[in-house]
Amino acid sequence: MEKQRFLFDIDGTLLESNYSYEQEYFMSVLNSEDAKRFLPMLGRLVAEYEQRHMCYDISLLSKYLTYKSGVLISKEIINGWQQALSETPPIIIEEVVETLNDLKHRNKSLAIITNWFLKPQVIRLEKSNLKDYFDDFYGGDSFIKPNRQGYINACGRYPIDECVMIGDSLEADIYGAMEVGIDSIYYNPNNKNDFDKSKIKSIKNMKELRRFY
């Protein structure tokens, strides 16, 4: 079946992952002692939240981070966190623009499916001039990958066998989509070997996507 709908992750797939802004942001809104306590556990707590919750909710995330860290992370701090991300200059991964142009010239439908709150992610796509390539946008405030309903929603009006997922996370982007029946491409620029190459398609750069579709 020819693929008509291409689902893209953002961070590490279209835009470079850069979390250095978090250090500066939380140091600015927390006192020094709380920041030193909270920042080393931030990545782990976010990963745990994603494993335990269906979607991102500001109130739930505030309570979860506060309870788990012992540091008050208010809803206002989380809103500011999103704002800080949206203000961070995005860096487009090499060959992404060329690949998106190729897909649009072939009349393919493109959609975003990201695990973070959608609003700051769309702002980042706007700043990088990538937003207009995409027809639809799905964020973690609806469903967190690998929740199967999130993938189904992201397929839109297209049958599952006409869709393909492209992302840099085996757990969130690849295994989750495959369980739903969506064909998947693992974006693997560092040539990792932590997957079954007989079952999973992978590419080292975006131009290689054309080899499969």
C-alpha positions, 0 to 999 in steps of 0.5 A, a space after each residue: 500500500 502506498 503511503 499517503 500520511 507521514 507522521 513526524 516526531 519533533 525533538 531529535 527528528 525535525 529539530 535538534 534536542 536542546 534542553 540547556 534552556 531548562 537549567 537557566 529557566 529553573 535557576 531563574 524561578 527557583 531559589 538556589 537550593 531548590 534548583 540544585 535539588 530539582 534539576 538533576 531529577 527533572 529528566 527522570 521525573 518527566 519520563 516517569 510522568 509520561 509512563 504513568 499518565 495518558 496525557 500532559 495536564 498542567 495541574 497534574 504535572 504540577 502536583 506530580 513534580 512537586 510531590 516527587 521532588 519535594 520542590 514546589 513546581 507551580 502551574 505558573 512555573 510550568 507555564 513559564 517552562 513552556 514559554 521558555 521552550 518557545 523562546 529558545 531558537 530552534 535548530 533544524 536537523 540537516 536535510 529535514 527541509 529537503 525531505 519535507 519539500 520532497 514529500 509535499 511535492 509528491 502530495 503527501 499529507 504530513 502531521 506532527 505527533 509530539 509528546 510535549 505540550 503542543 502550543 510551544 512546539 507549534 511556535 518552534 515549528 513556526 520559528 523554524 519555518 516548518 509549520 506550513 509543511 504540516 496539515 495537522 498537529 497532535 500533542 501530549 496534552 491529548 495523548 502521550 506516546 506510545 498511547 495507541 489512541 494518539 497514533 490512531 488520531 494522528 492518522 486522521 482520515 487515512 487508513 493505518 496502512 497508508 501511514 508511516 511514523 518517523 521518529 528517533 525514539 524506539 519506545 515512543 515513536 517506533 514500537 508504539 506505532 508498530 503495535 498499532 499497525 503503523 509502518 515506522 522508520 527509526 531515525 538513527 543518525 548515531 547508528 545505534 544497534 539496540 534494535 532488531 534490524 530484521 524488523 525495524 527500518 532505520 535511516 541515518 539521515 532524512 534523505 534516506 527516507 526516499 529509499 523506502 517511500 
